[in-house]
């Protein structure tokens, strides 16, 4: 589909033509998972669920970095904010996520120096301007943001910023997909793979997962035509029984991905085990600073090793992230858990499925 301008990817006539094809070829009941939280928001914003055949279910997956951040990592962020002479820098979505006893927002309201930044480079600037204080950046993201965090560490080295460090709760996407496929009760007939992540990783990053599980997989952009086309491709693969790994976002994604970004990421970080909210421990699914960069590792610098903590009682975020439940099936949804009084991160993040359901459903 060789469209040129963004308006074409929102063209109603073209959208209706794809919807007609979807309705014509769809015979089987299918559960398709959009891995990326940005896809979830776009699907709701454009009413895509409402135009699909009754047998096609769209599930929200573990592609919201804030949503999959483990409770112990949120507790670590809160603990940093309680240290003397420390400035905590964070993306805005993390501010309201409840930890076991508090949140960064509550700590900020109580006087802690917690600052919202738009990139790790803002945190580097704060460290440069406040050399008498320690600056900790809450590193939460996937392959899209990890290279920039690595670049922030390299900038800290270049500028000799001994007061700058990051706490890495960064995660890798392909291992999570494999973990989902190994989880009892999870039934997925196809993945809508994340566009932003794939720009960095390239199509090749998913080949092992695809070959191991032979599940229909399509990389998609975020406009309505992108998503509808990805859904059509997944339905066609299922209907003819020929799973494939397809790149339906070639204007941004290549097989190799962004080699320079991956080089910087792998220069500073190494693969490690990581805990994902709801899913649990996934081997080799996280990234932590290599030994030669550990002076910038806030967990080591401050001896921050928080214990594993259970999720809030009654919160179904973990099950929602695995496609086992939808937000409406959580007993807290729209009752105890709302955007003003969130219980879990899926109601907090702008990419969270509960927030999307609450706003659009």
C-alpha positions as CSV (number, residue, x, y, z in Angstrom):
1,X,0.0,0.0,0.0
2,X,2.1,2.9,-1.3
3,X,0.4,6.0,0.2
4,X,2.4,9.2,0.3
5,X,0.7,11.7,2.7
6,X,-0.6,11.3,6.2
7,X,-4.1,12.3,5.1
8,X,-4.3,9.3,2.9
9,X,-3.8,7.0,5.9
10,X,-7.0,8.6,7.3
11,X,-9.0,8.5,4.1
12,X,-12.6,7.4,4.8
13,X,-13.2,5.9,1.4
14,X,-10.1,3.8,1.6
15,X,-10.9,2.8,5.2
16,X,-14.4,1.6,4.1
17,X,-12.9,-0.5,1.3
18,X,-10.6,-2.3,3.7
19,X,-13.4,-2.8,6.2
20,X,-15.4,-4.4,3.4
21,X,-12.6,-6.7,2.6
22,X,-12.3,-7.7,6.3
23,X,-16.0,-8.5,6.5
24,X,-15.8,-10.5,3.3
25,X,-12.8,-12.7,4.3
26,X,-13.5,-13.1,8.0
27,X,-15.0,-16.4,8.8
28,X,-13.2,-17.6,11.9
29,X,-13.4,-16.3,15.5
30,X,-10.0,-14.7,16.2
31,X,-8.3,-13.1,19.1
32,X,-5.7,-10.5,17.8
33,X,-3.4,-8.7,20.2
34,X,-2.2,-5.2,19.6
35,X,1.1,-5.3,21.5
36,X,1.7,-1.5,21.6
37,X,-0.2,0.9,23.9
38,X,-0.2,3.5,21.2
39,X,-2.1,1.1,18.9
40,X,-4.6,0.6,21.7
41,X,-5.3,4.3,22.0
42,X,-5.5,4.7,18.2
43,X,-7.9,1.8,17.9
44,X,-10.2,3.4,20.4
45,X,-9.8,6.9,19.1
46,X,-10.8,5.9,15.6
47,X,-13.6,3.5,16.6
48,X,-11.9,0.5,14.9
49,X,-13.4,-2.1,17.2
50,X,-16.9,-1.0,16.2
51,X,-16.4,-1.7,12.5
52,X,-14.9,-5.2,12.8
53,X,-16.9,-8.5,12.4
54,X,-18.4,-9.9,15.6
55,X,-15.9,-12.8,15.6
56,X,-12.8,-10.5,15.7
57,X,-11.6,-9.6,19.2
58,X,-8.8,-7.1,19.8
59,X,-6.8,-7.6,23.0
60,X,-4.4,-5.1,24.6
61,X,-1.0,-6.5,25.2
62,X,2.1,-5.7,27.3
63,X,3.2,-2.8,25.1
64,X,2.7,0.0,27.6
65,X,6.1,0.5,29.4
66,X,4.6,2.1,32.4
67,X,1.9,-0.6,32.7
68,X,4.4,-3.5,32.8
69,X,6.7,-1.8,35.3
70,X,6.9,-4.1,38.3
71,X,5.6,-2.9,41.7
72,X,9.1,-3.2,43.2
73,X,10.4,-0.8,40.6
74,X,7.7,1.8,41.4
75,X,8.6,1.4,45.1
76,X,12.3,2.0,44.1
77,X,11.3,5.3,42.4
78,X,9.4,6.4,45.5
79,X,12.4,5.4,47.8
80,X,14.7,7.6,45.7
81,X,12.4,10.5,46.2
82,X,12.7,10.1,49.9
83,X,16.5,10.4,50.0
84,X,18.1,13.6,51.0
85,X,19.7,15.7,48.4
86,X,18.2,13.7,45.5
87,X,16.3,15.0,42.5
88,X,14.1,12.3,40.8
89,X,13.4,12.9,37.1
90,X,10.6,11.0,35.4
91,X,8.3,10.8,32.5
92,X,4.8,12.2,33.4
93,X,3.0,8.9,33.2
94,X,4.9,7.5,36.2
95,X,3.9,10.3,38.6
96,X,0.5,8.9,39.5
97,X,1.3,5.1,39.5
98,X,0.7,3.8,43.0
99,X,3.5,2.0,44.7
100,X,3.0,-0.2,47.7
101,X,2.8,2.8,50.1
102,X,2.9,5.9,48.0
103,X,3.5,7.4,44.5
104,X,5.9,9.9,43.1
105,X,3.0,12.4,42.9
106,X,2.3,12.1,46.6
107,X,5.9,12.4,47.5
108,X,6.2,15.5,45.3
109,X,3.1,17.0,47.0
110,X,4.8,16.2,50.3
111,X,7.9,18.2,49.3
112,X,10.1,15.8,47.5
113,X,12.1,17.1,44.5
114,X,10.4,15.1,41.7
115,X,10.5,16.7,38.2
116,X,8.7,15.7,35.0
117,X,11.0,15.5,32.0
118,X,10.4,14.8,28.3
119,X,13.6,12.9,27.7
120,X,16.7,11.7,29.5
121,X,18.5,14.7,28.1
122,X,16.3,17.0,30.3
123,X,17.6,15.0,33.3
124,X,21.2,15.5,32.1
125,X,20.6,19.2,32.0
126,X,19.2,19.2,35.5
127,X,22.3,17.3,36.7
128,X,24.5,19.9,34.9
129,X,22.7,22.7,36.7
130,X,22.5,21.1,40.1
131,X,25.9,19.6,40.7
132,X,25.5,19.8,44.5
133,X,22.6,17.3,44.2
134,X,22.2,13.7,42.9
135,X,19.9,13.4,39.9
136,X,18.2,10.0,39.3
137,X,16.4,9.3,36.1
138,X,13.6,6.7,36.2
139,X,14.4,4.6,33.1
140,X,11.2,3.0,31.9
141,X,10.8,2.1,28.2
142,X,11.3,-0.3,25.4
143,X,13.7,-0.4,22.5
144,X,12.3,2.9,21.4
145,X,13.7,4.9,24.3
146,X,16.6,2.7,25.5
147,X,19.1,4.1,22.9
148,X,18.3,7.7,24.1
149,X,18.9,6.6,27.7
150,X,22.2,5.1,26.7
151,X,23.1,8.3,24.9
152,X,22.3,10.2,28.1
153,X,24.8,8.1,30.0
154,X,27.4,8.7,27.3
155,X,26.7,12.5,27.6
156,X,27.1,12.2,31.4
157,X,30.5,10.6,30.9
158,X,31.6,13.3,28.4
159,X,30.6,16.1,30.8
160,X,31.9,14.3,33.9
161,X,28.6,14.4,35.6
162,X,29.2,12.3,38.7
163,X,25.9,13.3,40.1
164,X,23.8,11.7,37.3
165,X,22.5,8.1,37.3
166,X,19.6,6.1,36.0
167,X,17.5,3.3,37.5
168,X,16.9,0.9,34.6
169,X,13.5,-0.7,34.4
170,X,13.9,-0.9,30.6
171,X,12.5,-3.9,28.8
172,X,12.7,-5.8,25.5
173,X,9.6,-6.7,23.5
174,X,10.3,-10.0,21.7
175,X,10.9,-12.0,25.0
176,X,7.5,-10.8,26.3
177,X,5.8,-12.2,23.2
178,X,7.5,-15.5,23.7
179,X,6.4,-15.5,27.4
180,X,2.8,-14.8,26.4
181,X,2.8,-17.8,24.1
182,X,4.1,-20.0,27.0
183,X,1.5,-18.8,29.5
184,X,-1.4,-21.2,30.3
185,X,-4.8,-19.8,29.3
186,X,-3.4,-17.2,26.9
187,X,-5.1,-17.6,23.4
188,X,-3.7,-15.4,20.7
189,X,-4.3,-15.9,17.0
190,X,-2.1,-13.0,15.8
191,X,0.1,-10.1,16.9
192,X,-0.2,-6.5,15.7
193,X,3.5,-5.7,16.3
194,X,4.6,-2.3,17.5
195,X,5.6,0.3,15.0
196,X,7.8,2.5,17.2
197,X,9.8,-0.4,18.6
198,X,10.2,-2.0,15.2
199,X,11.8,1.2,13.8
200,X,14.7,0.5,16.1
201,X,14.7,-3.3,16.2
202,X,13.8,-4.0,12.6
203,X,11.6,-6.9,11.4
204,X,14.4,-9.4,12.1
205,X,14.0,-9.0,15.9
206,X,10.8,-11.0,15.8
207,X,12.0,-13.9,13.6
208,X,13.0,-16.2,16.4
209,X,9.6,-15.8,18.1
210,X,7.7,-16.2,14.9
211,X,9.7,-19.3,13.9
212,X,9.3,-20.9,17.4
213,X,5.5,-20.3,17.6
214,X,4.4,-19.9,14.0
215,X,1.9,-17.2,14.9
216,X,0.6,-14.6,12.4
217,X,2.5,-11.4,13.0
218,X,2.2,-8.0,11.3
219,X,4.2,-4.8,12.0
220,X,1.8,-1.8,11.8
221,X,1.8,1.9,11.8
222,X,-0.6,3.9,13.9
223,X,-3.0,5.6,11.5
224,X,-6.5,4.0,10.9
225,X,-5.5,2.6,7.4
226,X,-2.3,1.1,8.9
227,X,-4.2,-0.7,11.6
228,X,-7.1,-1.9,9.4
229,X,-4.6,-3.2,6.9
230,X,-2.7,-5.1,9.6
231,X,-6.0,-6.6,10.8
232,X,-6.9,-7.6,7.3
233,X,-3.5,-9.3,6.8
234,X,-3.8,-11.2,10.1
235,X,-7.3,-12.4,9.2
236,X,-6.1,-13.5,5.8
237,X,-3.2,-15.4,7.2
238,X,-5.5,-17.2,9.7
239,X,-8.2,-18.0,7.1
240,X,-5.7,-19.6,4.6
241,X,-3.7,-21.2,7.4
242,X,-0.4,-19.7,6.3
243,X,1.2,-17.7,9.2
244,X,3.7,-15.1,8.2
245,X,5.8,-12.3,9.7
246,X,4.9,-9.3,7.6
247,X,6.1,-5.7,7.7
248,X,3.1,-3.5,6.9
249,X,5.0,-0.3,8.0
250,X,7.8,-0.2,5.4
251,X,7.8,3.6,5.3
252,X,9.4,3.5,8.7
253,X,10.6,-0.1,9.4
254,X,13.3,-2.1,7.7
255,X,14.5,-5.6,8.3
256,X,17.7,-4.4,10.1
257,X,16.2,-1.5,12.0
258,X,18.2,1.5,13.2
259,X,21.7,0.1,13.4
260,X,23.2,3.3,15.0
261,X,20.6,3.3,17.7
262,X,21.1,-0.4,18.4
263,X,24.9,0.1,18.5
264,X,24.6,2.8,21.2
265,X,22.1,0.8,23.2
266,X,24.3,-2.3,23.2
267,X,27.4,-0.3,23.9
268,X,26.0,0.9,27.3
269,X,23.5,-1.8,28.2
270,X,23.5,-5.6,28.5
271,X,20.6,-8.0,28.5
272,X,19.4,-9.1,32.0
273,X,16.4,-10.8,33.5
274,X,13.5,-8.6,34.3
275,X,10.2,-8.7,36.2
276,X,7.1,-7.7,34.3
277,X,3.9,-6.7,36.0
278,X,1.4,-9.5,35.7
279,X,3.7,-11.8,33.7
280,X,6.4,-12.2,36.2
281,X,10.1,-12.9,35.7
282,X,11.1,-13.2,32.0
283,X,14.7,-14.3,31.3
284,X,16.8,-11.9,29.2
285,X,14.0,-9.4,28.8
286,X,15.6,-6.4,30.5
287,X,18.6,-4.1,30.0
288,X,20.9,-2.9,32.7
289,X,24.1,-0.8,32.4
290,X,27.3,-2.8,31.7
291,X,30.0,-3.0,34.4
292,X,32.0,-0.3,32.9
293,X,29.0,2.1,33.2
294,X,27.8,0.9,36.6
295,X,28.8,4.3,38.2
296,X,25.7,5.6,36.4
297,X,23.5,2.7,37.7
298,X,21.4,4.2,40.5
299,X,20.4,0.8,41.9
300,X,24.1,0.1,42.5
301,X,25.0,3.7,43.5
302,X,22.4,3.9,46.2
303,X,22.2,0.2,47.1
304,X,18.6,0.2,46.0
305,X,17.3,-3.4,45.9
306,X,13.6,-3.5,46.6
307,X,11.7,-6.7,47.4
308,X,9.1,-8.2,45.1
309,X,5.7,-6.9,46.1
310,X,2.2,-8.2,45.2
311,X,0.0,-6.0,42.9
312,X,-2.8,-4.1,44.6
313,X,-5.6,-6.3,45.8
314,X,-8.3,-6.8,43.2
315,X,-6.3,-5.1,40.4
316,X,-6.4,-7.0,37.1
317,X,-3.7,-5.0,35.3
318,X,-1.5,-8.1,35.0
319,X,-4.3,-10.2,33.5
320,X,-5.3,-7.4,31.1
321,X,-1.8,-7.1,29.9
322,X,-1.8,-10.8,29.0
323,X,-5.1,-10.7,27.2
324,X,-6.8,-12.8,29.9
325,X,-9.2,-10.1,30.8
326,X,-10.6,-6.8,29.5
327,X,-10.8,-3.8,31.7
328,X,-14.6,-4.2,32.2
329,X,-13.9,-7.6,33.7
330,X,-11.9,-6.0,36.6
331,X,-14.0,-5.6,39.7
332,X,-12.3,-2.2,40.4
333,X,-12.8,-0.7,37.0
334,X,-14.9,2.6,37.1
335,X,-15.6,1.9,40.8
336,X,-12.5,2.1,43.0
337,X,-10.2,2.6,40.0
338,X,-10.7,5.7,37.9
339,X,-8.3,8.2,36.3
340,X,-8.6,10.4,39.4
341,X,-8.1,7.5,41.8
342,X,-6.1,4.9,39.9
343,X,-5.3,1.6,41.6
344,X,-3.1,0.2,38.8
345,X,-0.9,1.6,36.1
346,X,-3.2,0.6,33.2
347,X,-5.6,3.4,34.4
348,X,-2.7,5.9,34.7
349,X,-0.7,5.7,31.5
350,X,-1.8,7.5,28.4
351,X,-1.1,4.2,26.7
352,X,-2.9,2.0,29.3
353,X,-5.8,-0.1,28.2
354,X,-7.9,0.8,31.2
355,X,-7.4,4.5,30.5
356,X,-8.3,3.9,26.8
357,X,-11.5,2.0,27.7
358,X,-12.5,4.6,30.3
359,X,-12.0,7.5,27.8
360,X,-13.4,6.0,24.7
361,X,-15.5,2.9,25.3
